[in-house]
Amino acid sequence: MSQVGSTVGPVVRVLVVDDDTMVRSFLRQILTKRGIDVVAEASDGDEVVPAVQAHHPDVVLMDLRMERMDGVRATAAVVALPDPPGVVAMTSFDTESTILDAVHAGAAGFLAKDAGPDELVAAVQAVASGDGALSARAARVVMEQVAAAPTARGQREAQEMLARLTDRELEIAHCAAEGLSNIEIAARLFMGEATVKTHLSKACQKLGTNRVRLAVLVDRAG
């Protein structure tokens, strides 16, 4: 499963969501200094979907603890939109339940709020490029959950879902589950990075999932 990494490409457009004005300002400053375009801000989860529809960001940087609508519910609402942006969840409380709730809601990335600027920027860029971006702790928690629940039914269900994919899509999904980035998958399979991204997008669309949860399915399927 891919952890944080950086890519080079078009300017990334970001929506920053946090109920603390100072935190939003700090995040905007970090991202802007690194050439990332903060196109809008939201102060609570119920503002996120309208902001996404108005500004079309590539990535939503999502606080998970907010007063009116928490970030988990807001993430699920964003992921349900047509052609949704990637979501990077951020929280000061990176408990196992918080991490798993965010991933199950559809977050493609997860960072603790004490992550450094380099890790933050790399996560945003990775998710914008179609890669997942889990902190080391988040990746460990997700994979431990998979390992702890290797039921025959869960394995069979995962195998049935993956059977909907073409051979090429499945091959690329296996690479993603190994933690390879799109660039690394392209190099291994001797294809263009754009082609890899297209196959991954189609695979995720078929299964109604994202890259992180696709990798979990591959691991669960054995």
C-alpha positions in Angstrom: 0.0 0.0 0.0 1.5 3.3 -1.1 2.8 5.6 1.6 3.5 9.3 1.1 5.5 10.3 -2.0 5.8 13.2 -4.3 5.2 13.7 -8.0 5.9 16.3 -10.6 3.0 17.6 -12.7 0.4 20.3 -13.1 -0.4 22.6 -10.2 -2.5 20.8 -7.6 -5.7 22.5 -6.5 -6.6 22.0 -2.8 -9.6 22.7 -0.6 -8.6 23.1 3.0 -11.2 22.0 5.6 -10.6 22.8 9.3 -12.7 24.5 12.0 -9.7 26.4 13.3 -9.0 29.6 11.4 -5.3 29.6 12.4 -4.8 26.0 11.3 -6.4 26.8 7.9 -4.1 29.8 7.5 -1.0 27.7 8.5 -1.9 25.0 6.0 -2.6 27.5 3.3 0.9 29.1 3.9 2.7 25.7 3.7 0.9 24.6 0.6 1.2 27.9 -1.3 4.9 28.1 -0.6 5.3 24.7 -2.3 3.4 25.8 -5.4 0.1 24.2 -4.5 -3.0 26.2 -5.2 -5.4 26.5 -2.3 -8.6 27.3 -4.2 -11.0 27.5 -1.2 -11.4 26.9 2.5 -14.2 25.4 4.6 -14.8 25.6 8.4 -17.1 22.6 8.8 -18.0 19.4 7.2 -21.4 20.6 5.9 -19.6 23.2 3.8 -17.4 20.7 2.0 -19.7 19.4 -0.8 -20.8 22.9 -1.9 -17.1 24.0 -1.9 -16.1 21.0 -4.0 -18.9 21.6 -6.5 -18.0 25.3 -6.8 -14.2 25.1 -6.9 -13.4 21.6 -8.3 -10.2 20.9 -6.3 -8.0 17.9 -7.0 -7.6 17.2 -3.3 -9.6 17.9 -0.1 -7.4 18.3 3.0 -10.0 17.2 5.6 -10.0 17.8 9.4 -11.9 14.9 11.0 -13.1 16.6 14.2 -15.6 19.4 13.4 -18.7 20.6 15.2 -21.7 20.3 12.8 -20.5 17.5 10.5 -17.4 15.5 11.2 -14.8 14.8 8.6 -15.7 11.1 8.3 -19.2 11.9 7.2 -18.0 14.8 5.0 -15.5 12.4 3.3 -18.2 9.9 2.5 -20.3 12.7 1.0 -17.4 13.9 -1.1 -16.5 10.4 -2.3 -20.2 9.9 -3.4 -19.9 12.8 -5.8 -19.4 12.2 -9.6 -15.6 12.3 -10.3 -14.7 13.2 -6.7 -11.4 14.7 -5.6 -9.1 12.7 -3.4 -9.4 13.2 0.3 -6.5 13.4 2.7 -7.8 13.1 6.3 -5.9 14.9 9.1 -6.4 14.6 12.8 -4.6 15.2 16.1 -6.1 11.9 17.4 -4.8 9.1 15.2 -6.4 6.3 17.0 -7.0 3.0 15.3 -10.8 3.6 15.1 -10.2 7.1 13.6 -7.9 5.8 11.0 -10.2 3.0 10.0 -13.3 5.2 10.0 -11.5 7.6 7.6 -10.3 4.9 5.3 -13.7 3.1 5.2 -15.3 6.5 4.4 -13.1 6.7 1.3 -10.1 8.8 2.3 -7.2 8.1 0.0 -4.7 9.5 2.5 -4.3 9.9 6.2 -1.9 12.1 8.2 -1.6 13.1 11.8 -1.7 16.9 12.3 1.9 16.8 13.7 3.2 15.7 10.3 5.9 17.9 8.9 5.5 20.2 5.9 7.3 17.9 3.6 5.1 14.9 4.6 2.0 17.1 4.2 2.9 18.3 0.7 4.0 14.9 -0.4 0.7 13.4 0.7 -1.3 16.0 -1.2 0.8 15.5 -4.4 0.5 11.7 -4.1 -3.2 11.7 -3.8 -3.6 14.2 -6.6 -1.6 11.9 -8.9 -3.8 8.9 -8.0 -1.5 7.3 -5.4 -2.6 6.6 -1.8 -0.9 8.5 1.0 -1.0 6.8 4.4 1.3 7.7 7.2 3.4 4.8 8.4 1.1 4.3 11.5 -2.1 4.5 9.4 -0.8 1.9 6.9 0.2 -0.4 9.7 -3.3 -0.1 11.3 -5.1 -0.8 8.1 -3.0 -3.8 7.3 -3.2 -5.2 10.8 -7.0 -5.1 10.5 -6.8 -7.0 7.3 -4.5 -9.6 8.8 -6.7 -9.9 11.9 -9.8 -10.8 9.9 -8.9 -13.4 7.3 -12.3 -15.1 7.3 -13.1 -17.4 4.5 -16.2 -15.3 3.8 -14.3 -12.1 3.6 -11.7 -13.7 1.4 -14.4 -15.1 -1.0 -16.2 -11.8 -1.2 -12.9 -10.0 -2.0 -12.1 -12.6 -4.7 -15.5 -12.2 -6.2 -15.1 -8.4 -6.4 -11.7 -8.6 -7.9 -13.0 -11.1 -10.5 -14.8 -8.1 -12.1 -11.5 -6.6 -13.2 -9.6 -7.3 -16.4 -6.3 -9.2 -16.2 -4.4 -5.9 -16.7 -6.5 -4.1 -14.0 -5.9 -6.9 -11.6 -2.2 -7.0 -12.3 -1.9 -3.2 -11.6 -4.1 -3.6 -8.5 -1.6 -6.2 -7.2 1.2 -3.8 -7.8 -0.7 -1.0 -5.9 -1.1 -3.4 -3.0 2.6 -3.9 -2.9 3.0 -0.2 -2.2 4.2 0.8 -5.6 3.5 4.3 -6.9 2.0 4.8 -10.4 5.5 5.6 -11.7 6.9 2.4 -10.2 4.1 0.4 -11.6 4.6 1.9 -15.0 8.3 1.0 -14.9 7.6 -2.6 -13.8 4.9 -3.3 -16.4 6.6 -1.3 -19.2 3.7 1.1 -19.8 3.0 4.8 -19.5 2.1 6.4 -16.2 -1.1 7.8 -17.7 -2.1 4.3 -18.7 -1.5 3.0 -15.2 -3.6 5.7 -13.8 -6.4 5.0 -16.3 -6.5 1.3 -15.5 -6.5 2.0 -11.7 -9.3 4.6 -12.1 -11.4 2.0 -14.1 -10.8 -0.7 -11.5 -11.8 1.6 -8.7 -14.9 2.7 -10.6 -16.0 -0.9 -11.2 -15.7 -1.7 -7.5 -16.9 1.6 -6.1 -13.7 2.0 -4.2 -10.5 4.0 -4.1 -6.8 3.0 -4.3 -6.3 2.4 -0.6 -9.4 0.2 -0.3 -8.5 -1.6 -3.5 -5.2 -2.6 -2.0 -7.0 -3.9 1.1 -9.2 -6.0 -1.2 -6.2 -7.5 -2.9 -4.6 -8.4 0.5 -7.9 -9.8 1.8 -8.3 -11.9 -1.3 -5.0 -13.6 -0.6 
